[in-house]
Structures are given as C-alpha cells and as structure tokens.
Amino acid sequence: MPPPFEEEMKLIEKSIEDFEEGKRDNVAVISDPFYGESDLMRRAADVIGPRGLRVYARYLIRDLEILEAASEKIVMVEEAHRLYQRKIGGFLAMNRFLSFVSSSDGLFITTWNSYSWKYLDEVLGLGRHFPKKIRLSKMGTDQIREMLLSGYEEGELTFVEEVPAKAEKLTILNRSSYKKTLMGHSLEIPYPVVDMRSIRSRRTKNEKKSSEEIFFDKLARISDGNPGVAEHLWDEALDYPEVRNALKDPPSIDLDYDESFALCIVLSMGSIDVRELSLVLEPLDLSAERIAGLLEERGLVFSDGDVITIRSEALKGVVEHLRRLRLVW
C-alpha cells in the first residue's frame, strides 16, 4: 500500500525528458525514514528501462568503479546519504561522489534521508549538485485513509474503539449569582445553572465523529503524516475484518546528550550497523554497543543482527526530542 507518488513521478519524468533534450538537472528525492522512496525509485526504473543504472550508495563507499564502468546515461543512486559519516575524514566518499557527479554528463536521480540532507546541504552545499529537489511531504488524514483502504470494499472493515479517548472535562453546572439588598447591605447570592452550551457541544462532537474517523485522525497524528509509519501502525491494528483502535502515542524519551547524539546518527541514516556507529562514537569515548542496547531497551530502535533501526512508531517522538536539543532541525 505505498503512496501513489503521482506528482513525484511527473517531476522525475519531466527531468528525464529535459535531459534527453539537452538540459541536465540532477534530482534529489528527499524524505523522512520509512516514506517509501524505494518504491518511487522502482517506478522510475521501470520508466527509464535499459537506459538507466540503479545502484545503492553503500556499494560506492570504497570506490566508484560501478559508476566509472557504467555505459548508462541515467544513474539512480539510492540512500546517497550513506556516503558520509559524522567523524573526522567521514566526507571522503561523499566528496568523491559529488566530484564525479559534477564532472559527468549523465543524469543522476538520488534519494536522501531528510535529516542527513539538511546537515549535508549546510556543510557541503548539496543543492548545487542537485538543482531539482523533490521533497516527499507529509500526508493528511484523508490521504492516509485513501491509501490504506484502497484494497477494501466500503463497509468491509469494522472499526472498534478498544482504548477510550482520554475523557474531556464536561462542565454541566456553572456558577451564577444574583444581588439582594438586606438590612442596607448588598449581598451576592450564588446558585447553580445548567450549562446547555457545553452539553450541546459535547453531543455534537460525538455525533460528528465515527469510529473510523476517530481512528484515522489519531493515526495521522501519531504517524505525523508519514505513510510508512501509518502503514506499520495499520498492520498492527488490523485484525480482519476488524480494525482495533489501540493506537498509542510515541514513547516519552529520557536520554542524556551523548545518548541523544547517538540516536541522531541512527535517525540520519534510518538504520546503521553497530560497527559503523562505533566509528563515530569511539573517538568520543562512547560505547556504541551500550548505547544501542539502551535505545532498544527504551523502545526507540530495534536490532536485526548487528543493524539497528529506528522503530517506526517511535519516529515522531525521536524527532521531537532531537529538535528540542537542536541536534536536528
């Protein structure tokens, strides 16, 4: 159930048409983790066909032999942010790649982690090398609903409210008063009145929102409009033919600055091998193994062998925490 990417595909196709007519504007597809940019690149590869080469950036870290030997004039590089590391000497592979892009007469279509892009654009001026920027923006509630329900008939699913919404304070009685003069003194005598406006407002709000609407409103808020996160949470909620609204807010985060910096590195890559994380943290006298274990224990990442990845359901909380510390912007 990936996003349709209709507008994004039109922009990529226009770049290809322009290139074939003699105008080259390299493309940067910029997105948060989990957005589904790989599916966009797959669709682009289908359009380009044998004219293009599709390669993952991790195969270009040591050298650019793959690119140097390629005869294709359109090159798709996925996860180009993996060509740098936040350490001394960590820009060698990236600088080598950017130099190759500048000297080449081919068209480059690349994908970037949005948090790495912001950092690298500030440090290296990436925008000069990739004039056409396609930012995959957040999806609204209606877009998420349409994406997730596209494979179902109307009424096929039943939405069940498992976890009641946090009770709102409903004011039924308000305080009023009237003045009375008694023995030459003015007295204010209080008395209760029924607040009909509050009751009507609460009733109207409940009448307007169905269980399905409540679910998708909450899903859009918790996922922060990220379709990959929304799909993950949808899969957890779907118990066909029921959809159970047990959505939970992202976990609260209590980390010190060093642990937060390590979390920032994971976020900026989406996922990272613990050994690569060690190359960044060891010069700072920090243990990648200890911090990775702590982040997993706190429910912020999960591990698959030696690779740790941000948990999609924790993404919004992670970003908000790191923004407060100004580690991402």
C-alpha positions as CSV (number, residue, x, y, z in Angstrom):
1,M,0.0,0.0,0.0
2,P,2.7,2.6,-0.9
3,P,1.7,6.2,-1.7
4,P,0.7,6.8,-5.3
5,F,3.6,9.2,-6.0
6,E,1.8,10.6,-9.0
7,E,3.1,14.1,-8.7
8,E,6.6,13.0,-7.9
9,M,6.7,10.6,-10.9
10,K,5.6,13.5,-13.1
11,L,8.6,15.6,-11.9
12,I,11.0,12.7,-12.5
13,E,9.6,12.0,-15.9
14,K,10.0,15.7,-16.8
15,S,13.6,15.6,-15.7
16,I,14.2,12.7,-17.9
17,E,12.5,14.4,-20.9
18,D,14.6,17.5,-20.3
19,F,17.8,15.5,-20.1
20,E,17.0,13.8,-23.4
21,E,16.5,17.3,-24.9
22,G,19.9,18.5,-23.7
23,K,19.0,20.1,-20.3
24,R,20.5,18.3,-17.2
25,D,19.1,19.0,-13.8
26,N,20.2,16.2,-11.3
27,V,17.4,15.1,-9.0
28,A,17.4,14.7,-5.2
29,V,14.4,12.9,-3.7
30,I,14.4,14.0,0.0
31,S,12.2,12.2,2.6
32,D,12.0,11.1,6.2
33,P,12.7,7.4,7.0
34,F,10.0,4.9,6.1
35,Y,8.4,7.1,3.5
36,G,8.6,4.6,0.7
37,E,11.1,6.3,-1.6
38,S,12.4,2.9,-2.7
39,D,9.1,2.2,-4.4
40,L,9.3,5.6,-6.1
41,M,12.7,4.7,-7.5
42,R,11.4,1.3,-8.6
43,R,8.7,3.0,-10.6
44,A,11.3,5.4,-12.0
45,A,13.5,2.5,-13.0
46,D,10.5,0.9,-14.8
47,V,10.1,4.1,-16.8
48,I,13.8,4.5,-17.6
49,G,14.3,0.9,-18.6
50,P,17.7,-0.2,-20.0
51,R,18.8,3.4,-20.4
52,G,19.4,3.6,-16.6
53,L,21.6,2.1,-13.9
54,R,20.2,1.6,-10.4
55,V,22.7,1.3,-7.5
56,Y,22.7,1.5,-3.7
57,A,25.1,4.1,-2.3
58,R,26.7,1.6,0.1
59,Y,28.3,-0.1,-2.9
60,L,30.1,3.2,-3.7
61,I,31.7,3.8,-0.4
62,R,35.1,2.3,-1.2
63,D,35.3,3.4,-4.8
64,L,33.2,4.5,-7.8
65,E,34.1,1.6,-10.1
66,I,30.5,0.8,-10.7
67,L,29.8,4.3,-11.9
68,E,33.0,4.6,-13.9
69,A,32.3,1.4,-15.8
70,A,28.7,2.2,-16.5
71,S,27.6,2.9,-20.0
72,E,24.1,4.1,-19.0
73,K,23.5,7.8,-19.1
74,I,20.8,7.9,-16.3
75,V,22.1,6.8,-12.9
76,M,19.8,6.2,-9.9
77,V,21.6,6.2,-6.5
78,E,19.5,5.2,-3.5
79,E,20.3,6.2,0.0
80,A,23.1,8.6,-1.1
81,H,23.4,9.9,2.5
82,R,25.3,6.6,3.4
83,L,28.3,8.1,1.6
84,Y,29.2,10.2,4.7
85,Q,29.9,9.6,8.4
86,R,29.8,12.2,11.2
87,K,33.5,11.8,12.1
88,I,36.9,13.2,11.1
89,G,37.6,12.0,7.5
90,G,34.0,11.0,7.1
91,F,33.3,13.0,4.0
92,L,35.9,11.3,1.7
93,A,33.4,9.0,-0.1
94,M,30.8,11.8,-0.4
95,N,33.2,14.3,-1.8
96,R,34.5,11.7,-4.3
97,F,30.9,11.0,-5.4
98,L,30.0,14.7,-5.7
99,S,33.1,15.3,-7.8
100,F,32.1,12.5,-10.1
101,V,28.6,13.9,-10.4
102,S,29.9,17.4,-11.3
103,S,32.3,16.0,-14.0
104,S,29.8,13.6,-15.5
105,D,27.4,14.4,-18.4
106,G,24.9,11.9,-17.2
107,L,21.6,12.5,-15.2
108,F,21.7,11.5,-11.5
109,I,18.5,10.7,-9.7
110,T,19.2,10.2,-6.0
111,T,17.4,9.6,-2.7
112,W,18.4,11.2,0.6
113,N,17.4,10.9,4.3
114,S,15.9,14.4,5.0
115,Y,17.9,14.8,8.2
116,S,21.1,14.0,6.5
117,W,20.2,16.2,3.6
118,K,19.7,19.3,5.8
119,Y,23.1,18.7,7.5
120,L,25.0,18.0,4.3
121,D,23.4,20.8,2.4
122,E,24.6,23.2,5.2
123,V,28.1,21.7,5.2
124,L,28.7,20.8,1.6
125,G,26.1,22.7,-0.4
126,L,24.4,19.6,-1.9
127,G,21.8,21.8,-3.6
128,R,24.3,23.0,-6.1
129,H,24.8,19.4,-7.4
130,F,21.1,18.5,-7.4
131,P,19.1,21.5,-8.6
132,K,15.8,19.7,-8.8
133,K,14.6,18.7,-5.3
134,I,11.6,16.6,-4.8
135,R,10.6,16.6,-1.1
136,L,8.1,13.9,-0.1
137,S,5.7,15.8,2.1
138,K,3.5,14.6,4.9
139,M,0.2,13.0,4.1
140,G,-3.1,14.3,5.5
141,T,-5.8,12.2,7.2
142,D,-7.8,11.7,4.0
143,Q,-4.8,10.7,2.0
144,I,-3.8,8.1,4.6
145,R,-7.3,6.8,4.7
146,E,-7.5,6.5,0.9
147,M,-4.1,4.8,0.8
148,L,-4.9,2.2,3.4
149,L,-8.5,1.5,2.4
150,S,-7.8,1.3,-1.4
151,G,-7.8,-2.6,-1.3
152,Y,-11.1,-2.9,0.6
153,E,-14.8,-2.6,-0.3
154,E,-16.9,0.1,1.5
155,G,-18.2,-1.4,4.8
156,E,-15.8,-4.4,4.6
157,L,-14.0,-3.4,7.8
158,T,-15.4,-2.7,11.2
159,F,-13.6,-0.1,13.3
160,V,-13.6,-0.9,17.0
161,E,-12.7,1.6,19.7
162,E,-10.6,-0.5,22.2
163,V,-9.0,2.3,24.1
164,P,-11.4,5.0,25.1
165,A,-10.3,8.5,24.3
166,K,-9.0,10.5,27.2
167,A,-12.0,11.8,29.0
168,E,-12.6,15.5,28.4
169,K,-13.9,17.5,31.3
170,L,-17.6,18.2,30.7
171,T,-18.9,21.1,32.7
172,I,-22.6,20.5,33.4
173,L,-23.1,23.1,36.1
174,N,-21.8,26.7,36.1
175,R,-22.0,29.2,38.9
176,S,-24.1,32.3,38.7
177,S,-25.4,34.7,41.3
178,Y,-27.9,37.5,41.9
179,K,-27.7,40.5,44.2
180,K,-30.1,41.3,47.0
181,T,-30.1,44.1,49.5
182,L,-30.7,43.0,53.1
183,M,-30.7,45.4,56.0
184,G,-29.0,48.0,54.0
185,H,-26.2,45.6,52.7
186,S,-25.8,44.4,49.1
187,L,-25.4,40.6,49.1
188,E,-24.3,38.4,46.2
189,I,-26.1,35.0,46.4
190,P,-24.7,32.2,44.3
191,Y,-26.8,29.5,42.6
192,P,-26.0,26.7,40.1
193,V,-27.1,26.8,36.4
194,V,-27.1,24.1,33.8
195,D,-24.6,24.8,31.0
196,M,-26.6,23.7,28.0
197,R,-24.0,25.0,25.5
198,S,-21.3,22.6,26.9
199,I,-23.8,19.7,26.7
200,R,-24.8,20.5,23.1
201,S,-21.2,21.0,22.1
202,R,-20.1,17.6,23.5
203,R,-23.2,15.9,21.9
204,T,-22.5,17.5,18.5
205,K,-18.8,16.4,18.6
206,N,-19.7,12.8,19.3
207,E,-22.4,12.8,16.6
208,K,-19.9,14.1,14.0
209,K,-17.1,11.6,14.5
210,S,-17.5,7.9,13.6
211,S,-15.1,5.2,14.9
212,E,-13.4,5.2,11.5
213,E,-12.9,8.9,11.5
214,I,-11.5,8.8,15.1
215,F,-9.1,6.0,14.1
216,F,-7.7,7.8,11.1
217,D,-7.5,11.2,12.8
218,K,-5.4,9.5,15.5
219,L,-3.4,7.5,13.0
220,A,-2.5,10.7,11.1
221,R,-1.4,12.5,14.3
222,I,0.7,9.6,15.7
223,S,2.3,8.8,12.4
224,D,2.9,12.6,11.7
225,G,1.7,12.1,8.2
226,N,4.4,9.5,7.4
227,P,2.8,6.8,5.1
228,G,5.4,4.1,6.1
229,V,4.7,4.7,9.8
230,A,1.0,4.8,9.2
231,E,1.1,1.5,7.3
232,H,3.1,-0.1,10.1
233,L,0.5,1.0,12.7
234,W,-2.3,0.0,10.4
235,D,-0.9,-3.6,10.1
236,E,-0.8,-3.8,13.9
237,A,-4.3,-2.5,14.3
238,L,-5.9,-4.7,11.6
239,D,-7.4,-8.0,12.8
240,Y,-9.5,-8.6,9.7
241,P,-12.4,-7.8,9.4
242,E,-11.9,-5.6,12.5
243,V,-9.6,-2.6,12.9
244,R,-8.9,-2.1,16.6
245,N,-8.1,1.4,17.8
246,A,-5.4,0.6,20.2
247,L,-3.0,3.2,18.9
248,K,-0.6,4.5,21.4
249,D,1.3,7.8,21.5
250,P,5.1,7.7,20.8
251,P,7.1,6.8,24.0
252,S,8.5,9.6,26.1
253,I,12.3,10.0,25.8
254,D,14.7,10.4,28.7
255,L,18.3,10.4,27.3
256,D,21.4,12.3,28.1
257,Y,23.1,14.4,25.4
258,D,25.6,11.7,24.3
259,E,22.9,9.1,24.0
260,S,20.7,11.6,22.1
261,F,23.6,12.2,19.7
262,A,23.9,8.5,19.0
263,L,20.2,8.4,18.4
264,C,20.6,11.3,16.0
265,I,23.1,9.3,14.0
266,V,20.7,6.4,13.7
267,L,17.9,8.7,12.6
268,S,20.0,10.4,10.0
269,M,20.8,7.0,8.4
270,G,17.5,5.3,9.1
271,S,19.4,2.2,10.1
272,I,23.1,1.6,10.8
273,D,25.4,-1.2,11.6
274,V,26.7,-1.1,15.2
275,R,30.3,-1.3,13.9
276,E,29.7,1.8,11.8
277,L,28.2,3.6,14.8
278,S,31.3,2.7,16.7
279,L,33.5,4.5,14.2
280,V,31.5,7.7,15.1
281,L,31.2,7.2,18.8
282,E,34.5,5.6,19.9
283,P,36.6,8.8,19.3
284,L,34.2,10.4,21.8
285,D,34.8,7.6,24.3
286,L,31.3,6.3,23.9
287,S,30.3,2.7,23.6
288,A,28.1,2.0,20.6
289,E,27.1,-1.4,22.0
290,R,26.0,0.0,25.3
291,I,24.0,2.9,23.8
292,A,22.4,0.7,21.1
293,G,21.3,-1.7,23.9
294,L,19.9,1.2,25.9
295,L,18.0,2.6,22.9
296,E,16.5,-0.8,22.1
297,E,15.5,-1.2,25.8
298,R,13.7,2.2,25.7
299,G,11.7,1.1,22.6
300,L,13.3,3.6,20.3
301,V,15.2,1.2,17.9
302,F,15.1,-2.5,17.1
303,S,18.0,-4.7,16.1
304,D,18.4,-7.2,13.3
305,G,21.7,-8.9,13.8
306,D,24.2,-6.0,14.0
307,V,22.0,-3.5,12.4
308,I,19.8,-1.1,14.4
309,T,16.9,0.8,13.0
310,I,14.6,3.5,14.4
311,R,11.3,2.0,15.4
312,S,8.7,3.5,13.0
313,E,6.2,4.0,15.8
314,A,8.8,6.0,17.8
315,L,9.9,8.2,14.9
316,K,7.7,11.2,15.8
317,G,8.9,11.2,19.4
318,V,12.5,10.8,18.4
319,V,12.4,13.7,16.0
320,E,10.7,16.0,18.6
321,H,13.2,15.0,21.2
322,L,16.2,15.7,18.9
323,R,14.7,19.0,17.8
324,R,14.4,20.2,21.4
325,L,18.2,19.5,21.7
326,R,18.8,21.2,18.3
327,L,20.5,18.0,17.1
328,V,18.2,18.1,14.0
329,W,16.3,20.9,12.5
